Amino acid sequence: MSTTKTLALPAGLPAPNQEPLTKPYWEGTRAGKLVIQRCGGCGAHQWGPEWLCHRCHSFDLGWEEVAPRGRIWSWQRPHHPVHPALTGHGPYTIVLVELPHAGKVRMVGNLLCASDAKVEIGADVEAVFEPHDEADPPYTLVQWKVVD
């Protein structure tokens, strides 16, 4: 895991909604940690954040730091900007990353790579924490890079 000083995404994107339900996740990313929910009833990890467990429907959910490493499960490469701030910054690569040490839950994020890089399903990746300190409120994104 690392923190990047060079932004993969340009300034000017809207800040993520940091509502009360997701606050522990965003606090974790600001500290360079990957945290996801875990059920106190059945022990299942889950992503995205919800008020109840996806498996047993318990409301006994907490947050747990997990290894910031995973495997590419799927990917795509958008060529058209989805926000005006992304004009001229495509194509970019989006990956679905499976976290093997967290119940194999999957998270979506950007893969830090050249726009024409070959992407291999099953490749090992690690989190890169990208701070956006200029935003209001400041936030840190989880990006992914292939492990050499």
C-alpha positions, 0 to 999 in steps of 0.5 A: 500500500502506498500514498500517491502525491501525483493525482491520477484524477484531475482536480475539479471532480465533485467530492464523494458524499461522506454521509454518516453511514460511510464516514468510517470508510472515508476516515480510514482512507484519510489515514491510509487504511482500507476499512470495510464493514463486518457483521458482528452476528455472522462475521461476514465482510461486506461492501458497499456500506449498508445499515444491515448485513447482506447475509444474515440481516443483522444490524450489528455491523462494525468496521474493520481494517483489511489488507489493502491487497486483492485480485482483478476480478473484472475491468473496463476502459471508458473512453468518454468523460463521465464528468467535465473535469475528466475531459482529455483524461481518457481512456482510463481503466476501472477494475473490480477488485476481489479482496481475498482476505475479506470474504472475497468482497469486491470493490470498484476503483481505478487501475493506475496504468497507461491508457493502453496497458494490458489488464489481466484477470487475476492479477494481484493489485494493491491499494494506493491512497490518493489524497485530494486535500484541495477538495471541500471536504478533503477526501482520499480515494482508493486507487489500485496498482498491479503488484510487480 
